[in-house]
């Protein structure tokens, strides 16, 4: 099989103005997974502060920083090489009786994905034929054709059903709707957040989803804004509730966000 390795430089910086002592919880570091390798990493804060760390069984890495009043920034830099297999049209869905037990939780509803409540809609919109990879592609196409991508319309606590009501949203919302339709049709699906190189600013983190097909997780981007082979995974979860890039316990506001990604010279595609 041809080498499809893709290497990227990540330079992610977040700046805040902190009004009172606050605790920040970040998920911005690239995950250690079988499909991506991470080079030397640097993580710095201004002012320099102690950083607590935790990595969960899925490889999601969490940082905690206690910050006093004043300007605060955190900067993460590394090189990541992604070796992800693309999906294939012949990939099939797996009967529930034969799903791995650790995949079963991704069949049911979650905080932002009320899959049980959209079963009839999923059957009507997507259908129950041409199963497998092609049906997941059909779900992605349905989301693109029926939800308008519009910055500023996403609600912080909006669910898949909220998006289906307003028919507007951003990548997070596209992923939630696609996950909901998959789960409603008994296709395990889970939420993914990653670093992505953007052609035009403003840079941002990106949300996608994975579906379980033929014994492995396959990454899809219902927005078609990024090539799934180029996504450097930060984390994986049931939905966005599991993967906020920053959670602030206190009084602070963001002044700048620059999660920059650059393709390294000599990348093989």
SEROTOR-202975 format. One record per atom (N, C-alpha, C, O): residue in one letter; x, y, z. Coordinates in pm, whole numbers, padded with zeros to 5 digits, always signed. Example, Ala and Ser with C-alpha at 12.3 -4.5 7.8 and 13.67 -1.06 7.14 Angstrom:
BEGIN
a+01319-00569+00780/a+01230-00450+00780/a+01320-00330+00780/a+01424-00332+00846/s+01285-00225+00708/s+01367-00106+00714/s+01290+00003+00787/s+01341+00114+00804/
//
This chain:
BEGIN
x+00085-00120+00000/x+00000+00000+00000/x+00088+00125+00000/x+00187+00130+00073/x+00054+00224-00080/x+00133+00346-00089/x+00134+00419+00045/x+00037+00416+00120/x+00246+00485+00072/x+00259+00563+00194/x+00177+00691+00181/x+00199+00771+00090/x+00082+00709+00272/x-00002+00829+00270/x+00025+00915+00392/x-00063+00990+00436/x+00145+00906+00448/x+00180+00985+00566/x+00170+01134+00536/x+00211+01180+00429/x+00117+01207+00630/x+00106+01352+00617/x+00155+01413+00748/x+00106+01380+00855/x+00252+01502+00737/x+00313+01560+00856/x+00280+01709+00864/x+00283+01780+00764/x+00249+01753+00985/x+00206+01891+01006/x+00277+01951+01127/x+00311+01881+01223/x+00297+02081+01121/x+00347+02158+01234/x+00227+02226+01300/x+00147+02292+01234/x+00215+02209+01430/x+00106+02271+01507/x+00164+02381+01594/x+00262+02360+01666/x+00104+02498+01588/x+00143+02611+01674/x+00013+02675+01723/x-00044+02762+01657/x-00031+02631+01838/x-00163+02670+01890/x-00145+02762+02010/x-00083+02725+02109/x-00200+02883+02000/x-00190+02978+02110/x-00328+03036+02141/x-00403+03075+02052/x-00359+03040+02271/x-00484+03096+02321/x-00450+03204+02423/x-00371+03181+02514/x-00510+03322+02407/x-00484+03435+02497/x-00612+03476+02570/x-00721+03474+02513/x-00596+03512+02697/x-00711+03548+02781/x-00677+03670+02867/x-00561+03700+02893/x-00782+03738+02908/x-00772+03839+03012/x-00851+03785+03132/x-00971+03761+03123/x-00781+03766+03243/x-00841+03702+03360/x-00876+03809+03461/x-00791+03888+03503/x-01002+03812+03502/x-01050+03916+03592/x-01034+03879+03739/x-01013+03967+03823/x-01043+03750+03770/x-01030+03704+03909/x-00970+03564+03905/x-00972+03501+03800/x-00915+03515+04016/x-00852+03382+04014/x-00943+03278+03948/x-01059+03263+03986/x-00888+03207+03850/x-00969+03116+03768/x-00892+02987+03742/x-00769+02985+03742/x-00967+02880+03720/x-00909+02753+03681/x-00947+02724+03537/x-01065+02726+03502/x-00848+02696+03454/x-00869+02664+03313/x-00845+02515+03292/x-00749+02458+03345/x-00933+02452+03216/x-00916+02313+03175/x-00911+02312+03022/x-01007+02353+02956/x-00801+02265+02966/x-00780+02267+02821/x-00772+02126+02765/x-00724+02033+02830/x-00821+02112+02641/x-00797+01993+02559/x-00751+02042+02423/x-00832+02060+02331/x-00620+02064+02411/x-00564+02119+02288/x-00447+02037+02236/x-00403+02057+02123/x-00396+01944+02317/x-00281+01865+02274/x-00326+01751+02182/x-00434+01695+02200/x-00244+01719+02085/x-00274+01608+01994/x-00272+01476+02072/x-00189+01456+02160/x-00366+01388+02037/x-00378+01260+02108/x-00273+01162+02059/x-00229+01166+01944/x-00234+01072+02149/x-00147+00961+02111/x-00235+00846+02065/x-00303+00783+02147/x-00236+00817+01936/x-00317+00709+01882/x-00234+00629+01782/x-00125+00670+01743/x-00290+00515+01741/x-00219+00429+01645/x-00206+00495+01509/x-00118+00458+01430/x-00293+00592+01479/x-00296+00652+01345/x-00217+00781+01336/x-00206+00839+01227/x-00161+00828+01446/x-00082+00950+01438/x+00031+00944+01541/x+00013+00895+01653/x+00147+00995+01502/x+00261+01000+01592/x+00294+01146+01619/x+00283+01232+01531/x+00334+01173+01742/x+00357+01310+01786/x+00505+01327+01815/x+00565+01247+01887/x+00565+01433+01758/x+00705+01460+01780/x+00728+01534+01911/x+00643+01531+02000/x+00843+01600+01922/x+00873+01678+02042/x+00766+01784+02063/x+00725+01851+01968/x+00723+01799+02186/x+00618+01894+02219/x+00671+02000+02315/x+00757+01973+02399/x+00619+02121+02300/x+00643+02225+02400/x+00510+02284+02440/x+00423+02309+02356/x+00494+02305+02569/x+00373+02366+02622/x+00418+02473+02721/x+00481+02443+02822/x+00384+02597+02691/x+00427+02708+02776/x+00309+02795+02812/x+00211+02804+02737/x+00319+02860+02927/x+00218+02959+02966/x+00289+03088+03005/x+00402+03086+03052/x+00221+03198+02983/x+00265+03329+03030/x+00152+03389+03113/x+00044+03416+03061/x+00178+03412+03241/x+00301+03382+03314/x+00323+03231+03327/x+00230+03153+03309/x+00447+03190+03358/x+00478+03048+03376/x+00406+02996+03500/x+00418+03051+03609/x+00330+02887+03482/x+00248+02833+03590/x+00254+02681+03590/x+00277+02621+03485/x+00234+02618+03705/x+00227+02471+03709/x+00107+02421+03628/x+00002+02484+03625/x+00126+02307+03562/x+00021+02249+03477/x-00008+02107+03522/x+00083+02024+03531/x-00135+02078+03551/x-00177+01942+03582/x-00216+01870+03455/x-00268+01931+03362/x-00193+01736+03450/x-00218+01660+03328/x-00293+01531+03359/x-00276+01470+03464/x-00378+01491+03263/x-00446+01362+03271/x-00475+01314+03129/x-00517+01392+03044/x-00451+01185+03103/x-00483+01123+02975/x-00580+01009+02999/x-00551+00919+03078/x-00696+01012+02932/x-00796+00908+02956/x-00772+00789+02863/x-00684+00794+02778/x-00850+00680+02878/x-00825+00559+02800/x-00838+00578+02648/x-00784+00498+02572/x-00909+00682+02603/x-00922+00708+02460/x-00806+00791+02405/x-00800+00819+02285/x-00715+00830+02492/x-00602+00912+02448/x-00628+01061+02457/x-00541+01140+02420/x-00745+01102+02506/x-00775+01244+02522/x-00691+01301+02636/x-00690+01246+02746/x-00623+01409+02609/x-00530+01468+02706/x-00588+01597+02762/x-00628+01687+02688/x-00593+01605+02895/x-00652+01719+02964/x-00546+01793+03042/x-00461+01732+03108/x-00550+01926+03036/x-00459+02013+03109/x-00538+02099+03206/x-00649+02142+03174/x-00482+02125+03323/x-00545+02216+03419/x-00442+02319+03465/x-00330+02285+03502/x-00485+02446+03462/x-00397+02556+03503/x-00476+02650+03593/x-00586+02692+03557/x-00421+02683+03707/x-00481+02782+03796/x-00414+02917+03771/x-00291+02929+03779/x-00495+03018+03739/x-00443+03145+03688/x-00495+03261+03773/x-00613+03267+03808/x-00405+03353+03805/x-00444+03474+03875/x-00487+03583+03780/x-00478+03566+03659/x-00535+03696+03833/x-00582+03806+03748/x-00471+03861+03658/x-00354+03863+03695/x-00513+03906+03538/x-00420+03964+03443/x-00418+03889+03313/x-00495+03796+03294/x-00329+03929+03220/x-00319+03858+03092/x-00266+03717+03113/x-00182+03693+03200/x-00316+03624+03033/x-00272+03485+03040/x-00274+03426+02900/x-00367+03449+02824/x-00170+03350+02867/x-00167+03280+02739/x-00112+03140+02759/x-00033+03116+02849/x-00156+03049+02673/x-00103+02913+02669/x-00070+02882+02524/x-00146+02913+02433/x+00048+02820+02505/x+00094+02791+02368/x+00143+02647+02361/x+00223+02602+02442/x+00091+02576+02260/x+00126+02435+02239/x+00185+02419+02100/x+00125+02461+02001/x+00305+02359+02093/x+00370+02339+01964/x+00421+02195+01953/x+00473+02138+02048/x+00403+02139+01833/x+00453+02004+01808/x+00450+01977+01658/x+00401+02058+01579/x+00503+01862+01621/x+00490+01810+01486/x+00414+01678+01494/x+00444+01594+01579/x+00316+01661+01406/x+00234+01539+01407/x+00233+01477+01269/x+00218+01546+01168/x+00249+01345+01265/x+00240+01270+01140/x+00118+01181+01145/x+00102+01100+01236/x+00031+01195+01045/x-00095+01121+01040/x-00084+01011+00935/x-00044+01036+00821/x-00121+00890+00974/x-00124+00776+00882/x-00261+00711+00896/x-00275+00607+00960/x-00360+00770+00837/x-00498+00725+00853/x-00547+00660+00725/x-00530+00715+00617/x-00608+00543+00737/x-00665+00476+00621/x-00795+00545+00581/x-00877+00576+00668/x-00816+00569+00453/x-00944+00627+00410/x-01054+00522+00418/x-01028+00402+00423/x-01177+00571+00419/x-01290+00479+00409/x-01301+00424+00268/x-01240+00475+00175/x-01382+00317+00254/x-01397+00253+00124/x-01544+00218+00100/x-01614+00179+00194/x-01591+00232-00023/x-01733+00208-00053/x-01781+00067-00017/x-01901+00047+00002/x-01690-00029-00009/x-01735-00166+00020/x-01742-00197+00170/x-01773-00310+00209/x-01715-00097+00253/x-01722-00123+00397/x-01868-00139+00441/x-01956-00065+00399/x-01889-00237+00526/x-02025-00274+00566/x-02054-00232+00710/x-01963-00207+00789/x-02182-00226+00741/x-02224-00208+00880/x-02216-00341+00953/x-02228-00447+00892/x-02194-00335+01084/x-02182-00455+01166/x-02311-00477+01243/x-02358-00385+01311/x-02371-00595+01236/x-02490-00622+01317/x-02461-00600+01465/x-02351-00628+01513/x-02560-00549+01538/x-02540-00515+01679/x-02491-00636+01758/x-02411-00621+01850/x-02538-00755+01723/x-02498-00876+01795/x-02348-00902+01789/x-02295-00976+01872/x-02280-00842+01691/x-02138-00869+01672/x-02051-00746+01695/x-01931-00750+01667/x-02108-00639+01744/x-02027-00521+01773/x-01939-00546+01896/x-01984-00611+01991/x-01816-00496+01897/x-01736-00501+02020/x-01809-00428+02133/x-01878-00330+02109/x-01793-00478+02254/x-01866-00420+02366/x-01829-00274+02390/x-01913-00196+02436/x-01704-00236+02360/x-01666-00098+02383/x-01717-00003+02275/x-01702+00118+02287/x-01779-00058+02170/x-01839+00024+02065/x-01988+00050+02094/x-02044+00149+02047/x-02051-00039+02170/x-02195-00028+02196/x-02239+00107+02254/x-02346+00155+02217/x-02161+00172+02342/x-02206+00301+02396/x-02230+00407+02289/x-02302+00504+02313/x-02171+00392+02172/x-02186+00492+02066/x-02308+00467+01978/x-02321+00524+01869/x-02398+00379+02026/x-02526+00357+01959/x-02639+00435+02023/x-02745+00451+01962/x-02617+00485+02143/x-02726+00546+02219/x-02711+00698+02226/x-02606+00752+02195/x-02817+00764+02269/x-02819+00909+02276/x-02722+00961+02380/x-02680+00889+02470/x-02687+01089+02367/x-02596+01154+02460/x-02643+01298+02479/x-02747+01338+02424/x-02569+01375+02554/x-02614+01508+02595/x-02662+01594+02479/x-02768+01656+02487/x-02585+01598+02370/x-02620+01684+02258/x-02675+01608+02138/x-02699+01667+02032/x-02694+01478+02153/x-02738+01396+02039/x-02856+01309+02084/x-02836+01205+02146/x-02976+01353+02053/x-03097+01279+02095/x-03138+01180+01986/x-03244+01193+01926/x-03054+01083+01963/x-03074+00992+01849/x-03203+00912+01861/x-03267+00883+01759/x-03243+00876+01983/x-03365+00797+01999/x-03490+00872+01950/x-03589+00811+01912/x-03482+01006+01953/x-03600+01086+01920/x-03609+01120+01771/x-03707+01180+01729/x-03509+01081+01692/x-03515+01113+01549/x-03514+00988+01463/x-03481+00994+01345/x-03549+00872+01521/x-03547+00748+01445/x-03636+00756+01322/x-03592+00723+01212/x-03761+00799+01340/x-03854+00803+01226/x-03805+00899+01118/x-03817+00872+00999/x-03748+01013+01162/x-03694+01108+01065/x-03576+01047+00990/x-03564+01063+00869/x-03489+00976+01062/x-03373+00916+00998/x-03414+00815+00892/x-03356+00811+00783/x-03512+00733+00923/x-03560+00634+00827/x-03619+00704+00705/x-03595+00662+00591/x-03694+00811+00728/x-03758+00882+00617/x-03656+00957+00531/x-03665+00955+00408/x-03559+01021+00594/x-03462+01103+00521/x-03352+01020+00456/x-03308+01050+00345/x-03306+00917+00525/x-03187+00844+00480/x-03222+00708+00421/x-03158+00665+00325/x-03319+00642+00476/x-03360+00512+00425/x-03283+00397+00490/x-03191+00417+00569/x-03323+00278+00454/x-03265+00157+00515/x-03203+00064+00410/x-03193-00056+00431/x-03164+00121+00298/x-03100+00041+00193/x-02960+00093+00166/x-02918+00195+00221/x-02886+00021+00082/x-02749+00059+00045/x-02668+00086+00171/x-02614+00195+00191/x-02660-00017+00258/x-02603-00001+00391/x-02450+00012+00386/x-02386-00020+00286/x-02394+00059+00498/x-02250+00068+00510/x-02195+00206+00480/x-02259+00307+00508/x-02075+00210+00421/x-02007+00334+00393/x-02093+00429+00311/x-02098+00549+00338/x-02162+00375+00212/x-02243+00462+00124/x-02359+00525+00201/x-02398+00637+00171/x-02413+00454+00300/x-02524+00514+00375/x-02471+00625+00465/x-02538+00726+00483/x-02351+00608+00522/x-02293+00716+00602/x-02262+00836+00513/x-02284+00951+00553/x-02212+00811+00392/x-02191+00922+00298/x-02323+00991+00267/x-02327+01114+00254/x-02429+00913+00254/x-02560+00973+00226/x-02607+01060+00343/x-02669+01164+00323/x-02576+01017+00464/x-02608+01099+00582/x-02533+01231+00575/x-02591+01337+00599/x-02403+01226+00543/x-02324+01349+00533/x-02381+01443+00426/x-02391+01564+00446/x-02418+01385+00313/x-02475+01466+00206/x-02607+01529+00249/x-02633+01645+00219/x-02690+01452+00320/x-02818+01507+00367/x-02794+01626+00459/x-02862+01728+00448/x-02697+01614+00550/x-02668+01723+00644/x-02623+01846+00567/x-02669+01957+00596/x-02533+01829+00471/x-02486+01945+00393/x-02599+02012+00318/x-02603+02135+00307/x-02691+01932+00264/x-02799+01989+00183/x-02911+02050+00265/x-02991+02128+00213/x-02919+02014+00393/x-03034+02057+00473/x-02999+02143+00593/x-03089+02193+00661/x-02870+02163+00620/x-02827+02252+00728/x-02733+02355+00667/x-02632+02319+00607/x-02764+02481+00683/x-02681+02589+00628/x-02566+02618+00723/x-02586+02643+00842/x-02443+02616+00668/x-02327+02649+00750/x-02322+02800+00767/x-02307+02874+00670/x-02335+02845+00891/x-02341+02989+00916/x-02275+03018+01050/x-02328+02982+01156/x-02160+03084+01045/x-02087+03120+01167/x-02172+03212+01253/x-02237+03303+01203/x-02172+03186+01383/x-02247+03269+01476/x-02386+03218+01509/x-02455+03276+01592/x-02428+03110+01444/x-02563+03057+01469/x-02563+02942+01568/x-02669+02904+01618/x-02447+02886+01598/x-02441+02771+01687/x-02465+02815+01831/x-02408+02913+01877/x-02550+02741+01902/x-02578+02769+02042/x-02484+02688+02130/x-02460+02570+02101/x-02430+02747+02237/x-02336+02673+02322/x-02391+02540+02373/x-02317+02443+02388/x-02521+02537+02399/x-02581+02414+02450/x-02684+02357+02352/x-02773+02281+02391/x-02671+02393+02226/x-02764+02344+02124/x-02743+02196+02095/x-02630+02148+02090/x-02853+02126+02075/x-02849+01983+02049/x-02875+01956+01901/x-02902+02047+01823/x-02866+01829+01864/x-02893+01791+01725/x-03034+01832+01685/x-03056+01879+01574/x-03131+01813+01775/x-03269+01850+01742/x-03285+02001+01727/x-03364+02047+01645/x-03211+02079+01805/x-03213+02224+01788/x-03165+02262+01649/x-03222+02349+01583/x-03059+02197+01605/x-03006+02225+01471/x-03106+02185+01364/x-03121+02254+01263/x-03174+02073+01384/x-03274+02030+01287/x-03395+02123+01284/x-03470+02125+01186/x-03413+02199+01390/x-03522+02298+01394/x-03482+02425+01320/x-03560+02479+01241/x-03360+02475+01348/x-03317+02601+01287/x-03256+02582+01149/x-03256+02674+01067/x-03205+02460+01123/x-03138+02425+00997/x-03017+02515+00970/x-02985+02543+00854/x-02949+02561+01077/x-02824+02635+01064/x-02726+02584+01170/x-02766+02527+01271/x-02596+02605+01144/x-02499+02565+01243/x-02358+02570+01187/x-02335+02619+01076/x-02265+02517+01265/x-02124+02509+01224/x-02079+02364+01235/x-02162+02274+01249/x-01948+02340+01228/x-01899+02203+01219/x-01945+02117+01336/x-01981+02000+01317/x-01946+02172+01455/x-01994+02100+01573/x-02135+02050+01552/x-02166+01935+01585/x-02221+02136+01497/x-02361+02102+01477/x-02379+02000+01365/x-02462+01909+01374/x-02302+02016+01259/x-02307+01917+01150/x-02271+01779+01204/x-02336+01680+01172/x-02166+01774+01286/x-02124+01645+01341/x-02233+01586+01430/x-02260+01466+01422/x-02296+01668+01515/x-02400+01618+01604/x-02519+01560+01526/x-02571+01454+01562/x-02560+01629+01421/x-02673+01579+01342/x-02635+01448+01273/x-02713+01353+01273/x-02517+01443+01214/x-02474+01321+01146/x-02462+01205+01243/x-02502+01093+01211/x-02407+01230+01362/x-02398+01126+01464/x-02537+01078+01503/x-02560+00958+01517/x-02628+01172+01522/x-02765+01135+01559/x-02831+01048+01455/x-02897+00950+01489/x-02815+01081+01328/x-02876+01002+01221/x-02812+00863+01214/x-02881+00763+01193/x-02681+00857+01232/x-02613+00727+01233/x-02666+00640+01346/x-02706+00525+01324/x-02664+00694+01467/x-02707+00614+01582/x-02853+00572+01570/x-02889+00460+01608/x-02935+00661+01517/x-03077+00626+01500/x-03093+00508+01406/x-03190+00433+01417/x-02999+00490+01315/x-03004+00380+01218/x-02913+00264+01258/x-02879+00180+01175/x-02874+00262+01387/x-02793+00153+01444/x-02652+00145+01387/x-02593+00038+01378/x-02598+00263+01350/x-02457+00272+01310/x-02384+00343+01423/x-02411+00461+01447/x-02293+00276+01494/x-02220+00345+01601/x-02146+00466+01545/x-02084+00459+01439/x-02153+00578+01617/x-02087+00700+01572/x-02039+00779+01692/x-02103+00780+01797/x-01926+00846+01675/x-01870+00924+01787/x-01808+01054+01736/x-01773+01067+01618/x-01795+01148+01827/x-01753+01285+01799/x-01600+01294+01803/x-01536+01233+01888/x-01542+01371+01711/x-01398+01389+01703/x-01367+01537+01688/x-01433+01608+01613/x-01266+01583+01761/x-01216+01720+01745/x-01069+01713+01708/x-00995+01630+01760/x-01027+01801+01616/x-00888+01797+01575/x-00833+01931+01532/x-00906+02029+01516/x-00702+01932+01514/x-00633+02044+01452/x-00636+02023+01300/x-00620+01911+01252/x-00658+02131+01225/x-00665+02123+01079/x-00597+02246+01020/x-00607+02357+01073/x-00528+02224+00909/x-00472+02336+00834/x-00582+02398+00748/x-00644+02329+00667/x-00606+02528+00766/x-00708+02597+00688/x-00642+02680+00578/x-00535+02737+00597/x-00707+02685+00462/x-00656+02765+00351/x-00672+02914+00377/x-00589+02994+00336/x-00780+02950+00445/x-00807+03091+00471/x-00842+03108+00619/x-00900+03018+00679/x-00809+03223+00678/x-00843+03248+00818/x-00993+03273+00831/x-01060+03290+00729/x-01051+03275+00952/x-00976+03259+01076/x-00951+03112+01109/x-01038+03029+01082/x-00837+03078+01167/x-00813+02939+01206/x-00902+02901+01324/x-00942+02985+01403/x-00930+02775+01332/x-01017+02726+01441/x-00993+02576+01456/x-00934+02512+01369/x-01038+02522+01567/x-01043+02377+01580/x-01156+02324+01491/x-01241+02401+01447/x-01156+02194+01466/x-01257+02139+01375/x-01323+02017+01438/x-01258+01935+01504/x-01454+02006+01417/x-01531+01892+01467/x-01578+01805+01352/x-01627+01854+01251/x-01561+01673+01368/x-01604+01574+01270/x-01667+01458+01346/x-01699+01469+01464/x-01683+01345+01275/x-01732+01226+01347/x-01676+01101+01282/x-01628+01103+01169/x-01683+00992+01357/x-01642+00861+01308/x-01760+00765+01314/x-01842+00772+01406/x-01768+00677+01218/x-01866+00570+01216/x-01793+00436+01218/x-01686+00422+01160/x-01853+00338+01286/x-01792+00205+01295/x-01838+00121+01176/x-01955+00087+01163/x-01743+00089+01089/x-01773+00013+00968/x-01669-00096+00949/x-01549-00071+00955/x-01716-00217+00926/x-01626-00329+00895/x-01512-00344+00994/x-01398-00370+00956/x-01543-00326+01121/x-01445-00354+01224/x-01349-00242+01259/x-01252-00266+01330/x-01373-00120+01210/x-01287-00008+01248/x-01362+00123+01239/x-01466+00134+01173/x-01307+00223+01308/x-01364+00356+01302/x-01318+00428+01175/x-01199+00428+01142/x-01412+00488+01104/x-01384+00560+00980/x-01425+00706+00999/x-01538+00734+01041/x-01335+00798+00969/x-01358+00940+00992/x-01429+01005+00874/x-01392+00982+00758/x-01532+01085+00903/x-01608+01158+00802/x-01617+01305+00841/x-01623+01338+00960/x-01618+01393+00742/x-01640+01536+00766/x-01765+01579+00690/x-01757+01602+00570/x-01880+01592+00758/x-02003+01630+00687/x-01999+01771+00631/x-02079+01803+00543/x-01908+01856+00679/x-01899+01991+00620/x-01820+01991+00489/x-01832+02084+00410/x-01739+01888+00467/x-01644+01882+00354/x-01543+01996+00357/x-01488+02031+00253/x-01519+02053+00474/x-01421+02161+00486/x-01279+02109+00500/x-01183+02181+00472/x-01265+01984+00544/x-01132+01927+00565/x-01127+01785+00511/x-01228+01714+00509/x-01011+01745+00467/x-00988+01607+00427/x-00966+01526+00555/x-00875+01557+00631/x-01048+01423+00582/x-01029+01346+00705/x-00888+01290+00721/x-00845+01264+00834/x-00815+01272+00611/x-00679+01221+00621/x-00583+01325+00676/x-00471+01292+00715/x-00626+01452+00680/x-00540+01561+00726/x-00568+01605+00869/x-00501+01695+00920/x-00663+01545+00934/x-00703+01590+01068/x-00611+01531+01174/x-00592+01409+01181/x-00553+01618+01257/x-00473+01571+01370/x-00566+01564+01491/x-00611+01666+01542/x-00593+01443+01534/x-00692+01422+01639/x-00647+01482+01772/x-00534+01459+01817/x-00736+01558+01833/x-00719+01604+01971/x-00792+01510+02065/x-00738+01470+02168/x-00915+01476+02029/x-00990+01391+02120/x-01111+01327+02055/x-01151+01361+01944/x-01167+01231+02128/x-01279+01151+02083/x-01379+01137+02197/x-01339+01120+02312/x-01510+01146+02166/x-01609+01133+02271/x-01748+01110+02218/x-01768+01093+02098/x-01845+01109+02309/x-01984+01091+02270/x-02033+01210+02189/x-02101+01194+02088/x-01999+01331+02234/x-02039+01453+02164/x-01952+01567+02217/x-01853+01544+02286/x-01990+01691+02184/x-01907+01806+02219/x-01891+01825+02369/x-01796+01890+02413/x-01983+01771+02447/x-01970+01785+02592/x-01843+01722+02644/x-01791+01763+02748/x-01790+01623+02574/x-01668+01554+02617/x-01541+01626+02574/x-01433+01595+02626/x-01551+01722+02480/x-01429+01773+02417/x-01424+01925+02400/x-01386+01972+02293/x-01463+02003+02500/x-01442+02148+02485/x-01293+02179+02487/x-01220+02125+02570/x-01247+02266+02396/x-01104+02295+02395/x-01063+02375+02518/x-00947+02371+02559/x-01159+02448+02577/x-01129+02523+02700/x-01255+02533+02785/x-01363+02563+02736/x-01239+02507+02913/x-01345+02527+03011/x-01287+02615+03121/x-01180+02587+03173/x-01359+02722+03155/x-01308+02819+03251/x-01398+02819+03374/x-01519+02840+03365/x-01337+02796+03488/x-01406+02808+03615/x-01357+02937+03680/x-01254+02938+03747/x-01433+03044+03658/x-01391+03175+03707/x-01437+03284+03614/x-01532+03267+03538/x-01368+03396+03619/x-01405+03514+03541/x-01290+03551+03448/x-01191+03611+03490/x-01304+03514+03321/x-01201+03544+03222/x-01265+03545+03084/x-01369+03482+03064/x-01204+03615+02991/x-01254+03614+02853/x-01137+03602+02756/x-01026+03648+02782/x-01166+03539+02643/x-01063+03517+02542/x-01037+03646+02464/x-01130+03718+02429/x-00909+03674+02439/x-00872+03790+02359/x-00815+03752+02223/x-00811+03833+02131/x-00769+03627+02211/x-00713+03581+02083/x-00710+03430+02079/x-00679+03365+02178/x-00744+03373+01962/x-00737+03229+01941/x-00664+03203+01811/x-00706+03252+01706/x-00554+03127+01817/x-00475+03102+01697/x-00423+02958+01697/x-00305+02935+01721/x-00512+02860+01671/x-00466+02721+01659/x-00415+02694+01518/x-00487+02638+01435/x-00291+02734+01490/x-00236+02730+01354/x-00179+02592+01322/x-00121+02525+01407/x-00196+02551+01197/x-00144+02423+01147/x-00083+02449+01010/x-00142+02518+00927/x+00037+02391+00986/x+00106+02407+00860/x+00154+02270+00814/x+00212+02195+00893/x+00133+02237+00687/x+00184+02112+00634/x+00336+02121+00620/x+00389+02219+00567/x+00405+02018+00667/x+00550+02017+00662/x+00599+01988+00521/x+00535+01915+00446/x+00712+02045+00486/x+00772+02017+00355/x+00812+01870+00349/x+00858+01812+00447/x+00793+01813+00234/x+00832+01674+00215/x+00726+01574+00254/x+00753+01454+00254/x+00606+01620+00288/x+00497+01528+00321/x+00463+01441+00201/x+00456+01489+00088/x+00441+01313+00226/x+00406+01219+00119/x+00255+01202+00115/x+00192+01179+00219/x+00195+01214-00005/x+00051+01193-00018/x+00022+01101-00135/x-00094+01071-00163/
//
